[in-house]
Amino acid sequence: MKLTWKKISTVMMCAALVLPAFGMTGGTRASAAESAYKIVSFGDSLTAGYQPDRKPDEYYGFVPRLEEQAKFRGRAEVDNYGISGLTSSGLNHFVEAVQSGTNTTAATIQAGIQDPNAAGFAAKVSQIRGDVAEADVITITIGGNDLLPLLMARPRPTAEQLGPKVEELLKNYAANVDKVVDSLQLINPNARIVIADQYQPVSEAKSEGLYPQLNQAALSYTKTLDTLAAKRNAEGGKVEVVHVVSLFAGKESALTYIDYNDIHPNQDGYEALAEAFSKKIWNEYRTLNKAVPASTVAVVVSGKELDTKFKPILKNSTTFVVLRDITDALGAKLKWDNKTSTASIDFEGRSVSIPVGKKAVVVNGKNVAIKTPAFTEKVSGESKTYVPLAVLADGLGFDVQYVPRLRAVFVNP
């Protein structure tokens, strides 16, 4: 199938990722917000996580992957304000509105923008401003939509014309990104601003003879962004560039949907973006040690994966773990009453008492009903007491979050 620039320039829609609960009886995201590591993401369809073969509620881009990475390191909160089809001018208008704290409209952000999230974001800029003010890290992807009108022009630029036209385009891109950084730093001068350069998605086979020039255009984006960051940092800013151009060069068909006439990353491409952002932010990219069987889940406590031969058990949509394993991992004190078959767990002034076989526990002196009681089960010839993870960890003041795609429960103080 022949690639047409009209096809690859279709404006994409996005939706916020919803992570369904699985095997968990609750979470403490709201109570964890004050101490959570906060990431705020702005940008275009890359930030939105668009994929042409998925519905918006199925998007799994680099931003939710960053949230998973943050959970490996502690409590985390991520706000995704990606808008599909956004240009650098549109991002500038959006962030200017956020900086002023005055609600605006999607059309004011960018004329003709079709992503339905744009209107919702425009109507709550004061809330977004608050998110930016609290952010530890602000991530940005922008620039791909700036180039599309040039590629769609008729007659199309020749190889000789493309370079000068890109240079002119980059002047506008640089001015807009500089203003975006300025607005964000006015709101929060302490946040790290981490911006990706613009990968080149068109494979040589699909480039209609412009492959060298397109690669040069991508390198020009990188040079422009590096120069801007250096200037800002010389003035005391905190701007960091994530270099992703080399990750996609020569691998366009493997990391994007370009063979299907779409320029967006596939799952491998989004994984590459997430790894690049993660290494810039934390100097590493974490994964679970082993694949998680369908019959259980992984448990990660304070960044350490629970390593035990007694695997968590899913029962009545609740995750149960061996009592001693989890108290040791949490660093909590455990007392066992043989007469009442009750475990008492204490951690920094908080306490949970869990009787075996009872549909109620005592959390900090108050009775709390639970769906499925603790139970004793023989595993490999050993009798082990299993307790509901969420009830225990939440009662002790830990943040408990389940990430379905990893089949992992993150428990953080």
Backbone torsions as a table, in degrees:
resi	resn	phi	psi	omega
1	MET	NA	132.7	-177.7
2	LYS	-79.4	133.6	178.5
3	LEU	-76.2	134.0	171.2
4	THR	-120.5	141.1	-179.0
5	TRP	-64.2	-26.6	177.1
6	LYS	-63.2	-40.4	-179.3
7	LYS	-65.7	-43.6	-175.3
8	ILE	-77.4	-9.1	-178.0
9	SER	-99.1	9.2	179.2
10	THR	-57.0	133.1	179.9
11	VAL	-71.4	128.6	-174.3
12	MET	-100.3	149.9	177.8
13	MET	-100.8	158.6	179.6
14	CYS	-139.7	166.1	176.4
15	ALA	-148.8	154.1	179.0
16	ALA	-67.7	139.2	-179.9
17	LEU	-74.0	131.5	177.3
18	VAL	-112.9	123.7	179.4
19	LEU	-99.7	110.3	-178.6
20	PRO	-70.7	148.3	177.7
21	ALA	-74.1	142.7	178.3
22	PHE	-147.9	116.2	178.2
23	GLY	69.7	19.3	179.4
24	MET	-125.3	145.8	178.5
25	THR	-102.3	3.3	178.8
26	GLY	169.4	176.3	177.8
27	GLY	-151.6	169.1	-176.5
28	THR	-129.8	38.4	-177.9
29	ARG	-58.1	-45.1	-175.9
30	ALA	-64.0	-45.4	-178.4
31	SER	-70.8	-19.4	-178.3
32	ALA	-87.4	-8.0	-168.5
33	ALA	-58.0	-38.6	-173.8
34	GLU	-64.8	-32.5	-176.6
35	SER	-107.2	6.9	-177.2
36	ALA	-76.5	148.5	170.7
37	TYR	-75.3	120.3	-168.6
38	LYS	-107.9	125.7	175.6
39	ILE	-115.4	130.7	175.0
40	VAL	-118.5	127.6	-174.8
41	SER	-116.1	127.7	175.0
42	PHE	-118.5	154.6	174.0
43	GLY	149.9	-159.4	-173.9
44	ASP	-99.4	-151.3	-176.0
45	SER	-65.6	-20.9	175.6
46	LEU	-66.5	-42.2	175.8
47	THR	-68.2	-39.7	177.7
48	ALA	-63.9	-27.1	178.0
49	GLY	88.5	23.9	-174.4
50	TYR	-58.2	138.5	169.6
51	GLN	-138.0	132.3	-174.5
52	PRO	-67.8	-19.7	-177.4
53	ASP	-103.7	16.2	-179.9
54	ARG	-132.5	152.8	173.3
55	LYS	-77.9	156.7	-177.5
56	PRO	-53.4	-37.3	-178.7
57	ASP	-77.9	1.8	177.0
58	GLU	-109.3	0.4	-179.7
59	TYR	-59.3	140.2	177.4
60	TYR	-141.9	78.0	-176.2
61	GLY	-91.6	-157.5	-176.5
62	PHE	-78.8	-23.6	-177.0
63	VAL	-68.0	-50.3	175.7
64	PRO	-61.7	-29.4	175.5
65	ARG	-67.0	-36.0	175.5
66	LEU	-64.5	-37.7	177.2
67	GLU	-62.0	-40.6	176.3
68	GLU	-61.6	-42.1	178.2
69	GLN	-61.5	-40.8	178.9
70	ALA	-64.0	-37.7	-179.7
71	LYS	-65.4	-26.8	174.3
72	PHE	-63.9	-17.7	-172.7
73	ARG	-114.6	-4.2	179.7
74	GLY	148.8	-169.6	177.5
75	ARG	-63.4	141.9	-175.1
76	ALA	-142.7	148.0	175.4
77	GLU	-140.0	131.1	-177.9
78	VAL	-128.3	132.2	175.4
79	ASP	-116.8	121.3	-176.3
80	ASN	-105.7	112.6	178.6
81	TYR	-114.3	38.2	176.3
82	GLY	-72.4	139.9	178.7
83	ILE	-127.7	116.9	179.6
84	SER	-64.7	139.0	-179.7
85	GLY	86.3	0.2	-174.9
86	LEU	-72.6	136.2	173.2
87	THR	-99.1	173.6	177.1
88	SER	-64.1	-33.9	175.6
89	SER	-65.0	-42.9	177.9
90	GLY	-62.8	-41.2	177.5
91	LEU	-63.0	-40.9	177.9
92	ASN	-59.7	-46.0	179.1
93	HIS	-62.5	-41.2	180.0
94	PHE	-62.2	-51.1	-176.4
95	VAL	-70.0	-32.0	173.8
96	GLU	-60.1	-42.4	177.7
97	ALA	-64.6	-39.9	177.8
98	VAL	-62.9	-43.1	179.9
99	GLN	-63.6	-37.1	179.7
100	SER	-77.4	-22.6	-179.2
101	GLY	76.9	14.7	-177.1
102	THR	-106.2	125.1	179.3
103	ASN	-59.2	147.6	-176.7
104	THR	-135.7	-159.3	178.6
105	THR	-128.9	162.6	178.0
106	ALA	-61.3	-40.1	-178.9
107	ALA	-65.8	-31.9	177.4
108	THR	-71.9	-36.1	175.6
109	ILE	-62.1	-49.2	179.4
110	GLN	-162.6	121.8	180.0
111	ALA	-59.3	132.5	176.1
112	GLY	79.9	4.6	179.9
113	ILE	-62.5	133.9	-174.3
114	GLN	-108.5	-10.3	179.1
115	ASP	-66.6	120.4	-178.7
116	PRO	-63.0	-21.6	177.8
117	ASN	-67.0	-23.6	-177.4
118	ALA	-59.0	-44.4	-179.2
119	ALA	-64.2	-40.8	179.1
120	GLY	-65.0	-42.1	178.0
121	PHE	-65.6	-41.3	-178.2
122	ALA	-61.9	-28.9	-176.6
123	ALA	-86.9	-1.3	-179.5
124	LYS	-135.7	42.5	-175.6
125	VAL	-67.5	-27.0	178.7
126	SER	-66.0	-38.3	175.8
127	GLN	-66.0	-42.7	179.6
128	ILE	-63.7	-37.8	177.3
129	ARG	-60.2	-40.7	177.0
130	GLY	-63.3	-38.6	177.3
131	ASP	-63.1	-43.7	179.2
132	VAL	-62.5	-40.5	-178.9
133	ALA	-62.7	-27.1	-178.1
134	GLU	-97.3	-3.4	-171.7
135	ALA	-70.1	141.1	168.5
136	ASP	-86.8	-37.8	-179.6
137	VAL	-136.4	138.4	173.1
138	ILE	-118.8	121.2	178.6
139	THR	-103.1	149.7	-178.9
140	ILE	-140.6	134.1	163.4
141	THR	-125.3	127.3	-178.6
142	ILE	-162.4	151.8	173.3
143	GLY	128.2	-29.0	-177.4
144	GLY	-62.3	-39.1	-178.8
145	ASN	-75.0	-16.0	174.6
146	ASP	-67.2	-35.2	-174.7
147	LEU	-80.6	-24.9	-173.1
148	LEU	-58.8	-43.8	179.7
149	PRO	-58.3	-34.8	178.3
150	LEU	-65.8	-40.8	179.6
151	LEU	-72.4	-24.1	-179.6
152	MET	-87.7	-10.0	-174.6
153	ALA	-59.0	145.7	175.9
154	ARG	-127.9	123.9	-0.2
155	PRO	-69.8	150.5	-178.9
156	ARG	-67.1	143.3	179.0
157	PRO	-58.3	144.1	173.6
158	THR	-76.7	170.4	178.1
159	ALA	-57.7	-36.7	-179.5
160	GLU	-71.1	-32.9	-177.3
161	GLN	-81.7	-26.2	-171.6
162	LEU	-62.0	-44.3	-177.9
163	GLY	-57.1	-54.7	179.2
164	PRO	-60.1	-37.7	180.0
165	LYS	-66.6	-37.8	177.1
166	VAL	-65.0	-41.2	178.6
167	GLU	-59.5	-40.6	178.4
168	GLU	-66.1	-42.6	178.3
169	LEU	-60.6	-39.8	-176.8
170	LEU	-67.9	-24.5	175.2
171	LYS	-63.0	-43.2	178.2
172	ASN	-68.2	-41.4	178.0
173	TYR	-59.3	-48.0	-178.3
174	ALA	-62.8	-41.9	179.4
175	ALA	-62.8	-42.9	-179.3
176	ASN	-66.8	-46.3	-179.4
177	VAL	-63.6	-37.8	177.6
178	ASP	-61.2	-41.4	178.3
179	LYS	-67.5	-38.3	177.5
180	VAL	-60.5	-47.6	179.5
181	VAL	-61.3	-42.2	179.5
182	ASP	-59.0	-47.1	-179.9
183	SER	-62.4	-43.7	-178.7
184	LEU	-66.2	-38.9	179.9
185	GLN	-70.9	-28.0	174.3
186	LEU	-66.0	-35.1	178.0
187	ILE	-76.0	-43.8	-174.6
188	ASN	-144.8	91.2	-177.3
189	PRO	-70.6	-10.4	-175.9
190	ASN	-98.0	-12.1	-177.1
191	ALA	-73.6	144.6	170.3
192	ARG	-78.9	129.7	177.1
193	ILE	-106.9	114.3	-173.0
194	VAL	-114.7	114.0	-173.2
195	ILE	-117.3	134.2	176.2
196	ALA	-88.4	143.6	169.9
197	ASP	-76.4	-177.1	-169.5
198	GLN	-106.3	108.6	178.3
199	TYR	-67.5	156.7	179.7
200	GLN	-102.6	114.0	-170.6
201	PRO	-91.2	-12.6	-171.0
202	VAL	-85.9	121.2	178.9
203	SER	-71.9	162.8	-179.3
204	GLU	-60.0	-38.3	-178.6
205	ALA	-65.9	-25.2	-177.0
206	LYS	-101.5	1.2	-168.4
207	SER	-86.7	-7.5	-178.8
208	GLU	55.0	40.7	175.9
209	GLY	83.9	2.7	-176.4
210	LEU	-104.7	13.2	-174.4
211	TYR	-56.6	-49.1	179.4
212	PRO	-60.5	-39.6	-178.2
213	GLN	-69.7	-37.2	178.0
214	LEU	-66.7	-39.8	176.4
215	ASN	-65.0	-37.6	177.7
216	GLN	-66.6	-36.3	177.1
217	ALA	-62.0	-41.5	178.2
218	ALA	-62.6	-41.8	177.8
219	LEU	-65.3	-32.6	177.3
220	SER	-67.3	-38.1	173.7
221	TYR	-57.9	-46.2	-178.1
222	THR	-62.0	-46.2	-179.9
223	LYS	-61.4	-42.3	179.3
224	THR	-61.9	-44.8	-178.7
225	LEU	-69.3	-40.0	177.9
226	ASP	-61.6	-40.7	179.7
227	THR	-65.1	-42.6	179.0
228	LEU	-62.3	-45.4	-178.8
229	ALA	-63.0	-42.6	179.9
230	ALA	-61.7	-41.1	178.7
231	LYS	-63.8	-46.7	-179.8
232	ARG	-62.4	-43.7	-177.3
233	ASN	-69.1	-30.4	175.8
234	ALA	-66.0	-23.1	178.8
235	GLU	-95.4	9.4	177.2
236	GLY	97.7	8.7	-179.9
237	GLY	-78.3	176.5	179.1
238	LYS	-129.7	65.5	-176.7
239	VAL	-107.8	127.1	-179.0
240	GLU	-125.7	141.6	-177.8
241	VAL	-107.4	129.5	173.3
242	VAL	-96.0	116.3	-177.6
243	HIS	-89.2	109.4	-178.1
244	VAL	-113.1	-7.1	-176.7
245	VAL	-56.9	-46.9	-176.8
246	SER	-67.5	-24.2	-179.8
247	LEU	-67.0	-32.1	-175.1
248	PHE	-99.4	-18.6	-176.0
249	ALA	-61.0	122.7	-178.5
250	GLY	79.1	-5.3	-179.5
251	LYS	-121.0	23.4	-174.4
252	GLU	-57.7	-43.3	-178.6
253	SER	-69.5	-29.5	-178.1
254	ALA	-80.8	-28.1	-172.2
255	LEU	-111.0	-5.6	179.6
256	THR	-133.7	179.0	176.8
257	TYR	-96.3	24.7	-173.3
258	ILE	-61.1	-30.7	178.6
259	ASP	-68.7	-14.6	176.4
260	TYR	-111.0	22.8	176.3
261	ASN	64.9	37.3	175.3
262	ASP	-138.4	138.6	-172.3
263	ILE	-90.8	-3.1	-173.3
264	HIS	-79.0	157.3	177.5
265	PRO	-67.4	147.7	166.7
266	ASN	-87.7	-168.9	-177.7
267	GLN	-62.0	-38.3	176.8
268	ASP	-65.2	-36.6	178.4
269	GLY	-66.3	-44.0	178.2
270	TYR	-66.5	-34.1	175.6
271	GLU	-63.0	-40.5	178.6
272	ALA	-63.9	-41.8	177.4
273	LEU	-63.3	-45.6	-179.4
274	ALA	-61.6	-41.1	179.5
275	GLU	-64.2	-40.6	180.0
276	ALA	-65.3	-45.2	177.6
277	PHE	-63.2	-43.8	-178.2
278	SER	-62.5	-42.3	179.7
279	LYS	-67.0	-31.9	176.2
280	LYS	-69.4	-40.9	-175.4
281	ILE	-80.1	-43.9	-173.4
282	TRP	-119.8	-1.0	-179.2
283	ASN	68.5	15.3	176.8
284	GLU	-163.0	165.7	176.0
285	TYR	-129.9	115.0	-173.5
286	ARG	-89.4	147.0	170.5
287	THR	-137.7	162.0	174.9
288	LEU	-68.0	150.5	-176.4
289	ASN	-67.3	-33.8	-177.1
290	LYS	-140.0	158.2	172.5
291	ALA	-64.5	143.7	-175.6
292	VAL	-99.3	120.0	178.9
293	PRO	-61.8	155.1	-178.3
294	ALA	-64.2	-20.9	-176.4
295	SER	-84.4	-3.7	-176.4
296	THR	-147.8	-172.9	176.2
297	VAL	-136.5	159.9	171.2
298	ALA	-86.5	149.1	176.4
299	VAL	-123.3	123.0	-180.0
300	VAL	-115.4	114.8	-176.8
301	VAL	-110.5	118.1	179.7
302	SER	51.2	41.2	176.2
303	GLY	85.7	-4.9	-179.2
304	LYS	-110.4	127.0	179.2
305	GLU	-72.0	129.4	179.9
306	LEU	-63.7	117.8	-176.3
307	ASP	-110.2	100.3	-176.8
308	THR	-148.8	149.8	176.1
309	LYS	-77.5	-11.7	179.2
310	PHE	-97.4	91.3	-172.3
311	LYS	-70.3	148.6	174.3
312	PRO	-55.7	149.4	-179.7
313	ILE	-117.7	135.4	174.7
314	LEU	-96.2	122.8	-177.5
315	LYS	-142.2	121.7	-178.7
316	ASN	51.4	46.2	177.9
317	SER	62.7	24.3	179.7
318	THR	-125.7	138.7	177.8
319	THR	-89.4	122.7	177.5
320	PHE	-112.0	141.5	178.4
321	VAL	-129.6	157.4	176.8
322	VAL	-65.6	130.3	-172.7
323	LEU	-53.8	-53.4	-175.2
324	ARG	-65.5	-36.7	179.0
325	ASP	-59.6	-46.4	-174.3
326	ILE	-76.5	-35.8	178.1
327	THR	-67.3	-37.5	176.3
328	ASP	-64.2	-42.0	-179.5
329	ALA	-65.7	-37.3	179.9
330	LEU	-77.2	-19.9	-174.8
331	GLY	78.1	26.8	-178.3
332	ALA	-95.5	157.8	178.0
333	LYS	-90.0	137.0	-176.3
334	LEU	-121.7	132.5	171.8
335	LYS	-126.9	141.6	-178.2
336	TRP	-121.6	128.5	178.4
337	ASP	-103.7	107.8	-177.8
338	ASN	-65.1	-35.1	-177.1
339	LYS	-63.5	-40.4	-176.7
340	THR	-105.6	0.0	-176.3
341	SER	50.6	49.6	-176.7
342	THR	-121.4	132.3	174.5
343	ALA	-96.8	131.7	175.9
344	SER	-115.6	123.7	-175.5
345	ILE	-120.8	131.4	-179.3
346	ASP	-124.4	141.3	177.2
347	PHE	-153.2	112.0	174.5
348	GLU	48.1	51.3	174.5
349	GLY	86.5	-2.5	176.9
350	ARG	-111.4	151.6	-176.2
351	SER	-143.2	149.1	175.2
352	VAL	-137.5	129.9	175.7
353	SER	-113.8	125.0	-174.4
354	ILE	-124.5	105.9	176.0
355	PRO	-82.5	140.9	178.0
356	VAL	-70.2	132.1	175.1
357	GLY	82.6	2.4	-178.5
358	LYS	-108.2	139.2	-179.7
359	LYS	-89.7	36.7	175.7
360	ALA	-154.5	143.8	174.9
361	VAL	-127.0	169.0	177.6
362	VAL	-114.6	115.5	-178.8
363	VAL	-112.0	111.9	-179.5
364	ASN	51.2	43.7	175.7
365	GLY	86.7	-2.8	-177.8
366	LYS	-114.7	137.2	177.4
367	ASN	-71.9	134.1	-180.0
368	VAL	-131.3	124.1	178.4
369	ALA	-74.6	143.0	176.6
370	ILE	-128.7	156.7	-174.9
371	LYS	-73.3	-44.9	-176.8
372	THR	-130.9	127.4	-175.3
373	PRO	-76.4	165.1	172.2
374	ALA	-62.4	154.1	-177.5
375	PHE	-148.0	162.5	177.4
376	THR	-110.8	136.2	-177.3
377	GLU	-144.3	143.8	177.1
378	LYS	-85.9	127.7	178.7
379	VAL	-129.5	120.7	-178.9
380	SER	52.7	39.6	177.1
381	GLY	82.6	-1.3	-179.8
382	GLU	-109.9	139.1	177.1
383	SER	-86.8	121.1	-176.5
384	LYS	-126.3	142.1	177.6
385	THR	-94.4	123.9	179.0
386	TYR	-104.5	132.0	-178.8
387	VAL	-122.9	153.2	179.2
388	PRO	-69.0	117.9	-173.9
389	LEU	-59.6	-49.4	-174.7
390	ALA	-63.0	-40.9	180.0
391	VAL	-62.7	-45.8	-178.9
392	LEU	-65.6	-53.4	-174.9
393	ALA	-66.5	-41.9	179.0
394	ASP	-64.5	-41.8	179.8
395	GLY	-62.9	-29.6	178.8
396	LEU	-87.8	3.6	176.3
397	GLY	89.6	13.6	177.2
398	PHE	-87.6	152.6	174.2
399	ASP	-86.6	130.5	-177.9
400	VAL	-123.2	118.8	179.5
401	GLN	-133.8	137.5	177.3
402	TYR	-106.5	131.6	178.2
403	VAL	-112.1	103.2	-173.6
404	PRO	-58.2	-40.7	-174.3
405	ARG	-67.0	-26.4	175.6
406	LEU	-94.5	-10.4	-172.2
407	ARG	52.2	50.4	-175.0
408	ALA	-137.0	140.4	173.9
409	VAL	-103.8	125.0	177.9
410	PHE	-103.5	124.5	-179.2
411	VAL	-117.4	118.3	-177.0
412	ASN	-133.4	141.3	179.9
413	PRO	-70.2	NA	NA
